[in-house]
Amino acid sequence: MKRSAIALVVALTCVLTLAAVASAQGRPFVTTLSGEAEVTADGVPNQGDLDGEGWALITLNQGRGEVCWAIQVSGITLPASAAHIHVGAATTAGPVVVGLSAPDADGLASGCTSAAPELIKAIRQNPDEYYVNVHNADYPAGALRGQLSR
């Protein structure tokens, strides 16, 4: 219980810090992550860890060619093995377009990486065609997923 409370405080601090940076230096997108949102290649939902939950804050800075993120997850086996932004509508599984750091043993990840300005523009203009996916050993195809939106 105490560890969850500490993780929540750390996560909220990360969100507030990145939100302040995002407002001055990029376009922020927040998504809720769930196992229910995970789909098969055929679009069948509920394929992730149904006990898991979380959120991701993605900040896109086209001018700097930079994607930044803060991710918090719980209820899944940790540490996660990978996290990405994929291209694909809500009912599809698509390829990775941006690699993110995987949540650690506390369920937290944050960082920034370079990306092509054209890709950042495409995500910014059509966020509903992209999603954040967190993978772990139990769900290598994806434990949690959250579609970006305007």
C-alpha positions in Angstrom: 0.0 0.0 0.0 2.8 2.4 1.0 4.7 1.5 -2.2 1.7 2.2 -4.3 1.2 5.6 -2.7 4.9 6.5 -3.3 4.6 5.3 -6.9 1.5 7.4 -7.4 3.2 10.5 -6.0 6.3 10.0 -8.2 4.0 9.4 -11.3 2.0 12.5 -10.6 5.2 14.5 -10.2 6.4 13.2 -13.6 3.2 14.1 -15.2 3.1 17.6 -13.8 6.7 18.2 -14.8 6.3 16.8 -18.3 3.0 18.7 -18.7 4.7 22.0 -17.8 7.5 21.2 -20.4 4.9 20.0 -22.9 2.9 23.2 -22.7 6.0 25.3 -23.5 7.8 22.9 -25.9 5.3 20.5 -27.6 1.9 19.0 -28.1 0.8 16.7 -25.3 -1.4 13.7 -25.7 -2.6 11.6 -22.7 -4.1 8.1 -23.0 -5.4 5.6 -20.6 -3.8 2.1 -20.9 -5.8 -1.1 -20.4 -5.7 -4.8 -21.3 -9.2 -4.5 -22.8 -7.8 -2.2 -25.5 -5.3 -4.8 -26.7 -6.5 -6.5 -29.9 -5.4 -9.5 -32.0 -4.4 -9.1 -35.7 -8.1 -9.7 -36.4 -9.3 -6.9 -34.1 -10.5 -9.1 -31.3 -10.4 -7.0 -28.0 -9.5 -8.0 -24.4 -6.2 -9.6 -25.4 -4.0 -7.9 -22.8 -3.7 -8.2 -19.0 -7.3 -7.4 -17.8 -6.0 -6.7 -14.3 -3.6 -4.0 -15.5 -4.1 -0.3 -15.9 -2.1 2.9 -16.5 -1.6 6.0 -18.5 0.8 7.5 -20.9 1.6 11.2 -21.5 3.2 11.6 -25.0 4.6 15.0 -25.9 5.4 15.7 -29.6 7.8 18.5 -30.6 7.9 18.6 -34.4 10.3 21.5 -34.6 12.9 19.7 -32.4 12.2 16.2 -33.9 11.5 14.9 -30.4 9.0 12.6 -28.7 8.9 12.6 -24.9 6.9 10.3 -22.6 5.9 9.5 -19.1 4.2 6.1 -18.5 2.8 4.7 -15.3 1.3 1.2 -15.1 0.1 -1.2 -12.4 -1.5 -4.6 -12.1 0.8 -6.3 -14.6 4.0 -8.3 -14.2 6.9 -5.8 -13.9 9.3 -4.8 -15.1 7.8 -4.5 -18.5 9.9 -5.7 -21.4 9.1 -2.9 -23.9 6.9 0.1 -24.7 6.2 1.7 -28.1 4.1 3.9 -30.1 2.5 1.9 -32.9 0.6 3.1 -36.0 -2.9 1.5 -36.2 -6.6 2.3 -35.5 -8.2 1.0 -32.4 -9.3 -2.3 -33.9 -5.9 -3.1 -35.5 -2.4 -4.2 -34.4 0.2 -2.2 -36.3 4.0 -1.8 -36.5 6.2 0.1 -34.1 7.0 3.7 -35.2 8.6 5.1 -32.0 10.4 3.1 -29.3 9.9 4.1 -25.7 11.5 3.0 -22.5 9.7 0.1 -20.7 8.2 0.7 -17.3 10.5 -0.4 -14.5 9.8 -2.6 -11.5 7.8 0.3 -10.0 5.7 0.7 -13.2 7.3 4.0 -14.3 9.1 5.1 -17.4 10.0 8.5 -18.9 12.3 9.9 -21.5 12.7 11.5 -24.8 13.9 10.2 -28.2 14.4 11.6 -31.7 11.9 11.0 -34.4 11.4 12.3 -38.0 9.5 15.6 -38.1 7.2 14.1 -40.7 6.3 11.2 -38.4 5.6 13.6 -35.5 3.5 15.7 -37.8 1.5 12.6 -38.9 0.9 11.6 -35.2 -0.1 15.1 -34.3 -2.5 15.5 -37.1 -4.1 12.0 -36.8 -3.5 10.8 -33.2 -6.4 8.3 -33.3 -4.3 6.3 -35.8 -1.6 5.7 -33.2 -1.4 3.9 -29.9 0.9 3.3 -27.0 1.6 -0.3 -26.1 3.3 -1.8 -23.1 4.7 -5.4 -23.3 5.8 -7.8 -20.6 6.8 -11.4 -20.3 3.3 -12.6 -19.7 1.9 -10.7 -22.7 4.7 -10.3 -25.2 2.2 -9.1 -27.9 1.0 -6.4 -25.4 -0.2 -6.2 -21.9 -1.7 -2.7 -22.0 -2.7 -0.4 -24.8 -4.1 3.1 -25.2 -5.2 4.9 -28.3 -4.0 8.5 -28.7 -6.8 11.0 -29.4 -7.2 14.8 -29.8 
